[in-house]
Amino acid sequence: MSKNDTPIRLTGGIDVGNGYVKGIIRGSVCGEAVFDTIDLPSAVVSNSRATPLVPDADADATRLVVEGDFFNHLACSFATPLVSRSDLRTFGRGALSAPGSKFTQFEVIGTRSKTDQELAFVLVLGVFAAKALRDHVREHGAIPNGELRVSVRAGLALPIAEYVQRRSSFAARFLGALGSADPTVHLVTIKNFNTPVTVRLTFEDVQVLPEGASAQFAITDKGALLAQALLDDLCTSDPAEAARLEGVTADLLVGVRNTIGVDVGEGTVNFPVFTDGAFNPEAAVTLDSGYGTALTNALDRMSSSGDKNLNWQNRKALADFLQQEPNALTRVRHDSASSYVDEEAGYLCDEIGARFEDVLVQVGGTTEVIFVYGGGSGPIKEQLRPILQKVAGSIPVLYLDASYSRHLNREGLYLAANAAQQRADKVAASVDKSMKVMA
């Protein structure tokens, strides 16, 4: 085992969705930047046991932490003001099959704020701790002898309605009380191995952005390459609409400054509005339903139907089943479950269309283009796209492919965290230069 004397510095954008956590975190190994991407279900299983029943051997750290999908199998406990109990929690896909006393996912029925659900803090702290251990094992080839000290700069997001009201208090819960000399300390003890590893997290900075707006920043950053992909997709999926937009080029799309986003998530749909290139909080709104709402309602109806072949433990298990290509053994169940979900998705699309129309009443006269994206946008594309285009009229609706659009928020959040880091570095360099001049 190796000793850790130098604090680890991490900069990351973490999109804690109601369905999945998508993130990108930059660390350093032997002085070189190393990035990790995170994609795991937003769920944990809690257990009152202090450690896993069969922890892994310390000698397997490189294979399991560096080479495996460690984020989806993290097992840890917390000592922090943000988490009420010190239960052992198993993360991600590991949680979908792990035995435990309590399976926790975000509530998507009702209006309970994500900032009031402890799961949001558990997921953010857990993935940063896992990244710190991963970088340490990469550099030293073994788990640490002692505590890992980690300094974090983070970009996080909230639904638009919550962002307007609670962004400052949400950031402060990670950072600590305003004006305090000492930041809040968050201890995460990783227990996958025979030797537990405690990660001591403190946050230097937390940038909070509105969901959907962060994706818009990523779209702008990607420039003409993504814009051309959007136009190519339109030509394939809707040739008639593409013909109507003849003359619209990738460069023209990159330069637009008045846009509406339709960011379809699992528990919410956000409509970020940009006016003259700036986020417009007065026009932007959130719909407190999402694709997960359709899945949950479909589960309830299937349970009420009495068909014992249509039973899933939770909406994530149902979503995973529907994402698999059916075979001769599963086709009947797949088709039956899909019919329930499609019907509920139809109601959701009608709600999205109605809320979208409300947004257009305010800014439709200046809007140049509508972008549709988010992890929940893919499964409902065939139903939602024509509804949005009918409401939009002559304004083009560009539907981003879900294979990459579900990651746009995390990339925009990383851009925000990294920009804050660069500003801080410039200030530090200026102060250092002034001190040298004075000396």
BELKAGI-V257800 format. One record per residue. N is the residue number from 1. PHI is phi as a letter, one per 20 degrees, with the letter a starting at -180 (* if undefined). Layout:
n	phi
N	PHI
N	PHI
//
This chain:
n	phi
1	*
2	d
3	e
4	d
5	d
6	d
7	g
8	e
9	d
10	c
11	c
12	b
13	d
14	c
15	e
16	e
17	e
18	f
19	d
20	b
21	e
22	d
23	b
24	b
25	c
26	d
27	c
28	b
29	c
30	l
31	n
32	d
33	f
34	c
35	d
36	c
37	d
38	d
39	b
40	b
41	g
42	e
43	b
44	c
45	d
46	d
47	b
48	f
49	f
50	f
51	b
52	g
53	g
54	c
55	f
56	e
57	f
58	g
59	f
60	e
61	g
62	f
63	f
64	e
65	e
66	e
67	e
68	e
69	e
70	f
71	g
72	e
73	c
74	f
75	c
76	b
77	c
78	c
79	c
80	a
81	f
82	e
83	c
84	e
85	c
86	e
87	g
88	f
89	c
90	d
91	d
92	l
93	f
94	f
95	f
96	f
97	c
98	e
99	f
100	a
101	e
102	b
103	e
104	d
105	c
106	f
107	f
108	d
109	d
110	o
111	c
112	f
113	f
114	f
115	f
116	e
117	d
118	g
119	g
120	g
121	f
122	g
123	f
124	f
125	f
126	f
127	f
128	f
129	f
130	f
131	f
132	f
133	f
134	f
135	f
136	f
137	f
138	g
139	e
140	d
141	m
142	a
143	f
144	f
145	e
146	o
147	f
148	e
149	d
150	c
151	d
152	c
153	d
154	c
155	d
156	c
157	c
158	c
159	g
160	g
161	f
162	f
163	g
164	f
165	e
166	c
167	f
168	f
169	f
170	f
171	f
172	f
173	f
174	e
175	f
176	o
177	f
178	f
179	n
180	f
181	f
182	d
183	f
184	f
185	d
186	d
187	e
188	d
189	d
190	e
191	c
192	f
193	d
194	g
195	e
196	f
197	c
198	e
199	d
200	e
201	e
202	c
203	d
204	f
205	b
206	c
207	e
208	d
209	d
210	f
211	g
212	n
213	f
214	f
215	f
216	f
217	f
218	f
219	f
220	f
221	f
222	f
223	m
224	f
225	f
226	f
227	g
228	f
229	f
230	f
231	f
232	f
233	f
234	f
235	f
236	f
237	e
238	b
239	g
240	f
241	f
242	f
243	f
244	f
245	e
246	g
247	o
248	f
249	d
250	f
251	f
252	f
253	f
254	f
255	e
256	f
257	c
258	c
259	c
260	c
261	d
262	c
263	d
264	e
265	d
266	e
267	d
268	b
269	c
270	d
271	c
272	f
273	d
274	d
275	d
276	l
277	n
278	d
279	f
280	d
281	f
282	f
283	e
284	f
285	b
286	c
287	e
288	e
289	b
290	b
291	f
292	f
293	f
294	f
295	f
296	f
297	f
298	f
299	g
300	f
301	f
302	f
303	f
304	f
305	f
306	n
307	f
308	f
309	e
310	d
311	d
312	c
313	f
314	b
315	f
316	f
317	f
318	f
319	f
320	f
321	f
322	f
323	f
324	e
325	f
326	f
327	d
328	f
329	e
330	d
331	f
332	f
333	f
334	f
335	f
336	f
337	f
338	f
339	f
340	f
341	f
342	f
343	f
344	f
345	f
346	f
347	f
348	f
349	f
350	f
351	f
352	f
353	f
354	f
355	f
356	f
357	f
358	f
359	f
360	f
361	g
362	e
363	c
364	f
365	f
366	d
367	f
368	e
369	b
370	d
371	d
372	d
373	b
374	o
375	f
376	e
377	f
378	f
379	f
380	d
381	g
382	f
383	e
384	e
385	g
386	f
387	f
388	f
389	f
390	f
391	f
392	f
393	m
394	e
395	e
396	f
397	d
398	d
399	e
400	f
401	f
402	f
403	f
404	c
405	f
406	f
407	e
408	f
409	f
410	f
411	f
412	f
413	f
414	f
415	g
416	f
417	f
418	f
419	f
420	f
421	f
422	f
423	f
424	f
425	f
426	f
427	f
428	f
429	f
430	f
431	f
432	f
433	f
434	f
435	f
436	f
437	f
438	f
439	f
//
